[in-house]
């Protein structure tokens, strides 16, 4: 079981995401636990100010260190077996490997930044690591927190009905996933590849590997540099490259 604690200025943003689909079922089964905490509850002024103007001037507001520190101390009095993460555009880029790593940690606490930024002392003294979900700017860390929870939760044992689903997903093996089809076998003249209807599991497995390599070559060739390819994979990839060059 993995517990997620999310510290945010906007707790209402999470309700529909965590009360739907797979995450809802996983919570009901006790496989994951999710708690959302309002940072404003840990302010000490009557206006519940969680942000202030930046020292040195500049545009925007900066989230204050004190309420975040109090929220963390209240939520996590003992940091043993827990990792505190701040969602930040300055963090390490989140990927499937990171998701798998985090799925083995019993408790994850996520701090959602907002406004112009977060007081630097939060990252320097209060969190264990910073994570970004990509090289673009969002209004806050709430959406990235949802992404991290979703990606990590589905890797927790028992969350997916079929464990192989997580193992064959795109990026789990560094390659993109092979094409998927279901009934009907033909629609508007668009036919499912005959090999998938053949019942020959070896041929199906080979076709899926080839198409996974093809899709990765065409859409994310950079990923091919990160995966260990067998001699058979390299032969298939050479054939794919030749096929595509002939098409061009």
URCOR-V818757 format. One record per residue. N is the residue number from 0. RES is the residue in one letter. SS is DSSP state (H for helix, E for strand, L for the rest). PSI is psi in degrees with one decimal (* if undefined). NEAR is the number of other C-alpha atoms within 10 Angstrom. Layout:
n: <N/N>
res: <RES/RES>
ss: <SS/SS>
psi: <PSI/PSI>
near: <NEAR/NEAR>
This chain:
n: <0/1/2/3/4/5/6/7/8/9/10/11/12/13/14/15/16/17/18/19/20/21/22/23/24/25/26/27/28/29/30/31/32/33/34/35/36/37/38/39/40/41/42/43/44/45/46/47/48/49/50/51/52/53/54/55/56/57/58/59/60/61/62/63/64/65/66/67/68/69/70/71/72/73/74/75/76/77/78/79/80/81/82/83/84/85/86/87/88/89/90/91/92/93/94/95/96/97/98/99/100/101/102/103/104/105/106/107/108/109/110/111/112/113/114/115/116/117/118/119/120/121/122/123/124/125/126/127/128/129/130/131/132/133/134/135/136/137/138/139/140/141/142/143/144/145/146/147/148/149/150/151/152/153/154/155/156/157/158/159/160/161/162/163/164/165/166/167/168/169/170/171/172/173/174/175/176/177/178/179/180/181/182/183/184/185/186/187/188/189/190/191/192/193/194/195/196/197/198/199/200/201/202/203/204/205/206/207/208/209/210/211/212/213/214/215/216/217/218/219/220/221/222/223/224/225/226/227/228/229/230/231/232/233/234/235/236/237/238/239/240/241/242/243/244/245/246/247>
res: <X/X/X/X/X/X/X/X/X/X/X/X/X/X/X/X/X/X/X/X/X/X/X/X/X/X/X/X/X/X/X/X/X/X/X/X/X/X/X/X/X/X/X/X/X/X/X/X/X/X/X/X/X/X/X/X/X/X/X/X/X/X/X/X/X/X/X/X/X/X/X/X/X/X/X/X/X/X/X/X/X/X/X/X/X/X/X/X/X/X/X/X/X/X/X/X/X/X/X/X/X/X/X/X/X/X/X/X/X/X/X/X/X/X/X/X/X/X/X/X/X/X/X/X/X/X/X/X/X/X/X/X/X/X/X/X/X/X/X/X/X/X/X/X/X/X/X/X/X/X/X/X/X/X/X/X/X/X/X/X/X/X/X/X/X/X/X/X/X/X/X/X/X/X/X/X/X/X/X/X/X/X/X/X/X/X/X/X/X/X/X/X/X/X/X/X/X/X/X/X/X/X/X/X/X/X/X/X/X/X/X/X/X/X/X/X/X/X/X/X/X/X/X/X/X/X/X/X/X/X/X/X/X/X/X/X/X/X/X/X/X/X/X/X/X/X/X/X>
ss: <L/E/E/E/E/E/E/E/L/L/H/H/H/H/H/H/H/H/L/L/H/H/H/H/H/H/H/H/L/L/L/E/E/E/E/E/E/E/H/H/H/H/L/L/L/L/L/L/L/L/E/E/E/L/L/L/L/L/L/L/E/E/E/L/H/H/H/H/H/H/H/H/H/H/H/L/L/L/L/L/L/E/E/E/E/E/E/E/E/E/E/E/E/L/L/H/H/H/H/H/H/H/L/L/L/L/E/E/E/E/E/E/L/E/L/L/E/E/L/H/H/H/H/H/H/L/L/L/E/E/E/E/L/L/L/L/L/L/L/E/L/H/H/H/H/H/H/H/H/H/H/H/H/L/L/L/L/L/L/L/L/L/H/H/H/H/H/H/L/L/L/L/L/L/L/L/L/L/L/L/L/L/L/L/L/E/E/L/L/E/E/L/L/H/H/H/H/L/L/L/H/H/H/H/H/H/H/H/H/H/H/H/H/H/H/H/H/H/H/L/H/H/H/H/H/H/L/L/L/L/H/H/H/H/H/H/H/H/H/H/H/H/H/H/H/H/H/L>
psi: <136.6/133.1/133.1/126.3/128.3/122.7/121.7/158.4/-12.0/70.0/-26.0/-16.5/-19.4/-15.2/-53.5/-34.5/-45.8/-7.1/24.2/156.0/-138.5/-38.6/-38.6/-45.1/-40.6/-36.9/-42.5/-32.0/-6.6/19.0/-29.9/156.9/135.6/125.3/130.8/129.2/133.6/114.4/-31.0/-23.1/-13.2/15.3/164.4/6.6/160.3/-18.9/-2.0/48.3/119.2/4.1/165.1/171.2/146.9/139.2/139.9/-2.4/176.5/169.0/158.7/179.2/156.2/133.9/136.2/151.3/-36.3/-50.7/-31.5/-41.7/-44.0/-41.1/-41.7/-42.8/-34.8/-41.8/-34.9/72.9/-27.5/113.7/4.0/136.3/18.8/154.2/130.8/125.2/137.1/128.4/117.2/140.8/-13.0/-1.9/177.1/145.3/127.6/135.0/-177.1/-34.8/-40.7/-41.5/-44.2/-41.7/-45.4/-27.3/-13.9/2.2/127.7/-31.3/127.3/126.7/124.7/131.1/122.3/114.9/167.2/176.4/-143.8/-21.0/-170.7/140.7/128.4/-25.0/-21.2/-50.5/-33.5/-31.8/-17.3/-20.3/158.4/-31.3/158.0/140.1/138.4/145.7/6.5/168.7/69.2/167.4/130.0/170.1/-18.5/-178.3/3.2/-49.1/-44.8/-37.5/-40.4/-40.8/-46.1/-45.4/-46.1/-47.5/-38.0/-43.8/-38.8/-11.6/-5.9/129.3/129.9/-17.2/-45.2/137.9/-36.0/111.4/-29.3/-22.5/-42.4/-34.8/-26.6/-0.7/156.3/141.4/-17.5/-35.3/11.8/-21.5/155.1/153.3/148.3/160.1/144.2/144.1/157.3/-177.2/147.3/163.5/-23.1/136.4/120.5/31.3/-1.6/109.2/146.2/139.7/133.0/-33.6/-31.4/-15.2/-3.0/-26.9/-1.4/100.8/-33.6/-43.9/-38.7/-42.8/-42.9/-42.5/-44.2/-40.8/-43.5/-44.6/-30.9/-43.4/-41.4/-48.1/-39.6/-41.8/-41.3/-36.2/-36.0/63.8/-23.1/-27.0/-24.7/-22.5/-12.7/-0.7/145.9/110.9/137.2/170.9/-37.1/-39.4/-45.3/-36.9/-45.4/-41.2/-39.7/-41.0/-38.8/-45.9/-43.5/-43.3/-46.8/-35.7/-36.4/-37.2/-39.7/*>
near: <20/19/21/22/20/28/26/25/22/17/15/10/14/16/10/10/15/19/13/10/10/17/21/17/16/20/18/12/13/13/17/23/18/18/13/19/19/17/25/20/14/19/19/12/9/6/8/13/16/21/22/13/14/17/7/5/8/9/8/12/18/20/23/21/17/18/21/25/18/15/21/25/13/11/16/15/9/10/13/9/9/16/16/20/21/27/25/26/21/12/16/15/14/18/17/18/13/15/19/17/11/21/22/14/16/15/23/19/25/28/29/23/22/21/15/17/17/22/19/13/13/18/19/10/9/18/18/14/16/19/22/21/20/16/9/7/11/14/10/20/27/23/17/22/26/16/15/22/24/16/20/21/28/22/21/21/16/15/21/16/11/10/14/9/13/18/12/14/15/16/16/17/16/18/24/22/20/18/10/8/10/8/7/9/14/11/9/5/7/9/11/16/13/10/15/18/10/10/10/10/11/9/13/17/13/15/17/18/16/20/19/17/24/24/17/21/19/11/10/13/14/11/15/16/9/11/11/11/13/9/9/11/15/13/12/18/19/11/14/19/14/12/12/12/9/8/7/6>
